[in-house]
Amino acid sequence: MFNNINPWWFFSNWESKDKHLREWYSQGIKWVPNWINELSLEPFSLNFVYGTRQVGKTTGLKLLIRELINRSVDPLSIYYIDLDYVASLQEFRKIVEEVIKEMKKRNNEKAYLFLDEVTSIDEWWRIVKYFIDSGEFKNVVITVSGSSTLRLTKIPEKFPGRRGKGKDVQVMPLSFPEFAQIKSGKTKEELLFDTSLTLSLFEDYLKVGGFPKSINNNPDSSQALIQGVLSEVYKAKMSAEIVQNLIYSIVDKIPSAMSFNSIASDLGVSHNTVSEYLEFLKDIFIIGIAYLKRGEEVIKRKEKKIFFRDPFILRSMSLWVNKEFDESALLESVVQEHLMRKEGGEVFYYKNSEEIDVVTKNYKIEVKKKRSHKSYPKDVIILDKDEIPFFLIKL
């Protein structure tokens, strides 16, 4: 059942037989992601890895398996299961029972179980929880991955006191500083010094974003991302037509703030439907939402700023819905995303007699395509296109 997806059980040169690592080795620009070092590898652990489709989660897990084998871990104690194609909870239970039987047969003192794209199966956590409670996994490190926060990050609540040493790891497309360092081989200090190189790298980043396929100019990278989004849409039993129309409406309006009602009237649906579908797109890491903030008050009922979480996501979604976007929306979304990652997952905007594009705990930023002559309060940082990359590197 598992033999063809666990080639390390049979071959010392298994990496050449693994689809994901073959692709990884063939890429011109490749890196070992840092997030694999954040996972707990001591039993008992239940790790959660979540992030958008096409971001390299599976490849990262395979690189971790390579690392474990290089550290002299017995290959027969490492079990990888791809659950993207498992149809039912019953089938999942049979697979887990089979793995446990195999672990006992092999007498694994310590084992590693990777359950990839586990969010494909509704209620999957019930099976894992049952076998944790029955003591079958006391010497096992379990790492589960998925492409949806709602279907994965809300799940730890189902495991009170059952995570052991497990960690939660979020995998996102490369930030601009990561992209620039990997692409150029330079340090942050060297990039700050070499202005023309950094500006050229930023132009590139605005085109390809932080996904492995797009960075390597793979011709099907946009299509793969769109298909990944559609796959999540169908799994969540949502309407692909509403998602497509919703994205069209967002691309048409950004970077302006917008109300659920204005989108609802575009789509001919209720504002509750808009709210539900926006939450879904947020949940699968396609968009972020910045609420209006005045002083300490966050005003969620007013217009929101919606942004795409990577330049390549915006480009691919724009291609899918056949709607061009304004470059100022691209620049603003890059700043919003980087500050959201830096400032603990929340970003806002301000509007009264004046508007400030991006507001966080420590920053107030106005993003302009070109240098602005308008005066702003002293504590507002004004960034034009050429200043953004250096601001991001210094963050």
N, C-alpha and C positions, 0 to 999 in steps of 0.2 A: 504493500500500500504506500509506503513512504520511500522506497528504495531510490526511485528516480529523482526525488528532490532532496536526498541526503547523500550526495555522491562521496562525501568525505568518509563514509562508512566503508567504501570499497577501493578508493583510488588515492594514492599519495599525491598525484597531480590533479586532484579533484577540482581545483580552481578553473582549469581549462574546460571542464565539463559542466560548470555552473553557468547558466544563462546570464545572471546578473553580474557576476564577476568577469565573465568574458566581455560583456559590454563595457564594464568599468575599465578594464585594462586597455580596451581599444580606443578609449576617449583621449583626445589630444590634451584636454585640460581635466585633471582629476585630482581629487583630494580625499583624504580619510576624514570623515566628519568628526568634530570634537565631541558631539553629543554621545557617541558610543562609550566615551570614558565616564559619563555621568551615571551610567546604569550600575546597580548593585549586582555583583557577581558572587555574593556569599549566600548560601542557602540558610533559612528559607527566605526567598525574596519574590515578590510579585511586582514587576516593573510595568509601567504603562508608557508606551511611545506613541505620540499622536502628532499628526501634521498633514498638510494638504497632499493630494495626489501628485505623483511625479516629482516629489521633492527628494526622493532617494532613501526612504525609510528601509525598504527591503534590501537595497544595496548596502546600506549601513549595517544592517543585521548580519549580512553575509560577511562583511569586512570584520565584524566582531567575532564571528565564528572562525574566520581565518586567524585572527589574533589569539583566540583561545587555543587553537591547535598549535600555533607557533609557540605558545607557552607550555606545551606538552600536556594539554588536557586530552584525555582519551577521546578520539573522534566518535567512538561508539556510545559516548555519554551525551552527545549533542543531537537533539531532535528538532527538526524544522518542519512546520506544517503550514502550507499556504491555504488559508480558509476562504479565499475569494470565490472559490468554485464549490464550496460546500453548501448544499441546499437547505438542510434542515437541522434542527436541534438534535434530533435522534441520530443523524449521521455524525454530528460533532461528538456526541457522547460516545459512539462506537470508536471513533478515532482516538479519543482520550483514553478509553479503556484499553485499546490496542497498545498505545504508548506505555501505559503503566505496566501492562503485561510484559512488554519488551524490556523495560527498565529492570523488572524483577528477574527476567531470564538472563539478562546480561550482568546482573548483580552490580549495577552502577552504585557506587558509594555516594557519588554526587553527580547530579545530572543537570543539563540545561535544556529547557523546553521553550522554543520560539513559536508563538501562535501569531502568524502574520495576517493582517486584515481581518481580525476577529470580529469587527463591527459588521461584517457581512451577515452575521447570524443573530437574529433577535434572541434576547434572553440568554446569550452564550454564557454569561457570568454565573448562571445557576449551576451549570455543570462544573465549572472550575471551582466554585465555592464548595460544592458537595464533596469533591475529591480533596480539597484542602482540609475540610472539616473531618474527613475520614482518615487523615494522616498520611495519605498516599504521596504527598509532595513535600514531606518535611526535609528531605535532602535535595530539593530541586530549586533551581533558579528559573522562574517562569517570566518570560518577557512577552507581553501582548502588544500588538500594534494596530492602529486604525486610523482612518482618514476623517473622522468626525469627532469633534469634542463632545457633542451632546451624547453620542452613543458610546463614548469612552470615558471622558473626564468626569461625567456624572456617576460613573460606575464605581469608583473607589468607595463611595458611600455604602455600596452593597457589601463591602468587605471590611466591616469594622473589626479592628484588631487582627486582621488576617493578611496584612501586607508584608509582615516580617520586616526585612531591611529594604523593601522595594522602594523605587524612586519613580517620580513622574517626569518624563522628558518630552518637551515640545520641540518638534523639528520644523524649522521654517526655511524658506529659500534664503540663500546667502544675503547678508546685508551688503551695502556698498563697500565698507571697509574690508570685509572678508573677501568679497569678489575681487577688489583691487589688489589685495595682497596675494591671493592665489593666482590671479591672471598675470601679474607682473613679477612675482617673486620678491617684491620689495617690502620693507618694513613700513609701518605707519609714518615714522619719522622721515624716511626717504620719500614717501609719497607727498608729505606736506612740503618738502623742499622742492620736489620736481613738479612744478605747476602744470606744465604742458602735458606731461604724461598723465597726471591725475585727471585733468579736464577731458583728455581723450578717453580714459577709462570710464569716466562718468557718462560720456556720450554712449559708450558701448553698453554700460549697465542699464541705461534708460531704454535700450532696444531689447536686451536679452534677459534682464533681471537676474535672479539667483538660482534658476533651475539647472541641473546638470545637462539636460538635453538641449535647452536653448543656448546655454553658454557654449556648447560644442557645435552650435549651428545645425543641429539635427533637423532635417527637413520636415519630420512629422511631429516636432515638439508642440506646436500649437494644437494640432489635431489630438495628440495624446492627452493634453491638458483638458481640452473640451470634452473628450470621451470620458475622462476621469470624473469631471463634474457631472456629466449625464448619468454615469454609473451610480454616483451618490444620490442623484435625483430619483432614479428608479428604485434604489434601495429604500429610500425614505418614503416611497409611494406618493411622490409629489408630481405636479404637472410640469413637464419639460417646457410646454408652451408658456405657462405663466412665468417660469424662471427666465426664459429667453426674453419675453416682453419686459419683465422687471429689469433685467440687465440693460436692455435698450434704453429704458426710461432713465436709469441711473447714469449711464454713459452720456446721455443727452444733457443731463442737468449738472454734472460735476464740473467745477469744484463748488458750485453754489450750494448753500444749505437748502434742504427740501423737506416737505411734509409728507407723511404717509398718505394724506388725502389727495395731494397733487399727483402722486404716483398711482393711487387707486383710480383716479379719474382717467389717467392715461390707459390703464389696463382694463377698466370696466369691471373691477372687482371691489370687495369691501376693504376698508383700511385695516381690518383685522387680518385679512388674507395677506395683505402687503406686509404687515408686522410679522406674521408667521414665516413668510418666505424670506424676508430679510434676515430673520433670526437663523434660518437654515443656512443661508449663504455665509453668514458670520461663523456659524458652527463648523462649516467645512473650509474655513480659512480663505475664502474668496474676498470678502469685504471686511472692513472695520467700520464702526460707527462712532462719530464724535458728537457728543451732545453739547448743547449750549450751557456755558458755565458763567455765572455772574457772581463774583466774590467766591463764597464757599458753596453757593447754591447751584446744583445741577438741575437744569430744567428739561426734563425728558419729553414733555408734551409739545414743546416748540419744534421748529424745523431742526433737522439733523444734517450733519455733513457726513456723507458716505464716501469711503475711499477704498481703492483696491490695494491688496496687501503686498503686491510686488509689481514692478513695471510690466513683466511678461504676462502676468494675470490680466492686467488691464488691456494689453495689446491683443491677447488671445480672445478675451471676452468681446472686445470691440470687433474683431474679425468675425466671431461667431454670429453677432447680431447685426453685422454690416452697418456699423455706425461709427464715424470718426469721433475722436475725443480731442479736447483742447489741451495743448502742451502744459498750460498752467495747472491743469488737473493732475497731470502726471507728476509734475514737480512737487505739488502740494502733498500728493499721496505718499511720495517717497519720504518726505519729512515727517508726515504723520506716522507712518509705519515705524520709522527708526526711533522716534520719540516714544511711541507706544511700547516698543521692546525695552527701551532704556528706562522708562518711568513706571514700570510695574503694570503694564497692560491697559492703561487708560489714557485717553487723549480727548481734549475738548476744543471748543472754539468760543470766542466771545463776540457779542454783537450788542451794541447800544447805539450811541450816536456814531460810533466807528466800529469796524470789525477787525478782529485779530484771528488769523487763520488757524493757528495751532496754539493751544494752551495746555500746559501740564503743571505739575507741582512746582517744577523749577524753571520752566521756560514759557515765554510768550514770543511767538514768532509769526512774522508776516512774510509770505513767500511771494516773490515777484519774478516774472520772466526777465525783466530788465531793472536796473537800478531805479528806485522810486525817489521822486522829489517831494512827495508828501511827508509832512512831519508826523511822527508817532510819539507816544510817551517814551521816556528814557529807558524804561525797563523792557521795551519791545525790541527784539533783534529782527532786523530786516535782511532777508537773504535773497539775492538774485541767483540766477541759474549757475553762474560761475563761482559763487560763494558756497553753494550747498554742499558740494563734495568735501570741501575742507572742514566745514562745520560737522559733517557726519563722521569724518575720520577722528576729529577731536572729541566727539561725544563720549 
